[in-house]
Amino acid sequence: MKKRLAIALALACIAALGAFALVGCGGSTSSSSSSAEGSSAEDSKTLTVGFDSAYPPYGFVADDGTYTGFDLDLAKEVCQRNGWQFKAEPIDWDAKDALLGSGTINCIWNGFTMEGREGKYAFSDPYMLNEQVVVVKADSDIDGLSDLAGKTVMTQVDSAALDVLEDSQEDLAKTFAGGAPQTIGDYNNAFLQLESGAVDAVACDLSIAQYQIAAKPDAYKQLGESLSSEHYAVGFSISDQSTADQVTATLKEMYADGTVSRLCDEYAEYGLSFDNWILK
């Protein structure tokens, strides 16, 4: 009887130890699972880039119908290096704030001027020097800003050029025909208006001017005086500075290893210049 009791007690102890081991393993598995889920969540992060699809060379529709552009190529490379998913989301430029606020996009990356927008977005460090300039027809008698008096000047709605003409260059804009610049949905159509003679001048970003002049060097000329000087940066929701900082760090890596220089060379035919890159 005593022998049977001893055996029973031994078996009970073995069972208890086995149960304890299983509980311990279960706890360990749960912890590993949580860690894996956290890693998976980070890897599945999507950068949804809001961009103007009629804003070459930074974002536009290629001949094959796909979206392309210098900024989109930068964004794709940043995503690849960080293990993020990349999504290009063409937007109406004047709806960008509403789309960012709703979460339809989570960044604005498309020749986005940061000056005058501080405090409204979380920005990456500025990466590209830009100016606001004026383009006229090559045979125009307009040679300087003062010659724009009484002329019809067009720019894109909700653009940096419009901001400048309504702020620091307001006095100049008051001399335009109608006392203000005309606006249009995108710069491609603005230049069609200029080419047809419907308007006398287009106020736009330097990059846009360089692109249009590179495409039709005999059609347009850029005035020597600029309206303003500024910088491009990547804009995020004001609460997402961490992602903005990570983009900055990755762009610096891309500059250091020559990726930025290579991409600038690829878009040189569109008037893009590596000399204007400032993030190092």
C-alpha positions, 0 to 999 in steps of 0.5 A: 500500500505504501509503495502504491502511495509513493508511486501515486505521489511521484506521478502527481509531481511529474504531472504538476511539473509538466503542467508548469512547463507547459504554462511557461512555454505558453507564456514565452510563445505569447510574448514572441507572438506579440513581438512578431505582430509588432514587427509585422505592423511596422513592416506593413506601414504604408506611405500614401503620397499625395501628389499633383499628377500634372506637376512635372518633373516632380509628379506626372503621368508617363507615356505608358499611363503610369505615375512617375516623377522625381519626388515619386522616385525619391519616395519609393526609394525611401519606402524600400529602405524602411520596409514601408509600402509605397502608394502614389495618390493623385490629388486635387492640389487645393484639396490636399489639407482635407485629404491629409486630415481625413487620412486618405493620404499621410504625406504631401510630397510633390514640390511642396514649398514649406515657407509660409506653411510652418506650424501647419504640417510636420515637415522633413528637412528641406531638400530642394532649393526653389524660386517663384519665377515668371515665364512669358512667350519667347517673342514677348516684349516683357523683359522684367517684373515691371513690364507686367503692369496691365498684363494678364498673369496666370498661376495655379490655384493654391500654389506657392506662386499665388501665396507670394503674389497675395503676400510679399508681391501683392503690390506687383499683383495689383498692377496686373490686368484685373488687379490680381493674377488669374488662377487655373487648376494645373500648370500644364493648362496654364502654359497652354493658355500662355502658348495660345496667347490667352494670357501674357505670363505664367507665375510658377515654381522654378522647376516648372519653368525649367521643365516647360522651357526644356520641352519647348526652348523656342517657345518660352523665356524666363524673366531674370527677376524672381518673385521669391526664393524658397525650399521644398520639403515633405509635409505630414500631419502635424502629429507625425514628426517621427515619420518626417524625421525618418524621411529626412534621415533616409534622404541624407543616406540617399545623398551620401551613397549617390542615389540622389545624384543618379535620380537628378541625372535621370530627370535632367532632361526635364530641367531638374538640376542636382545643383539645387539639392540642399539636404546633405 
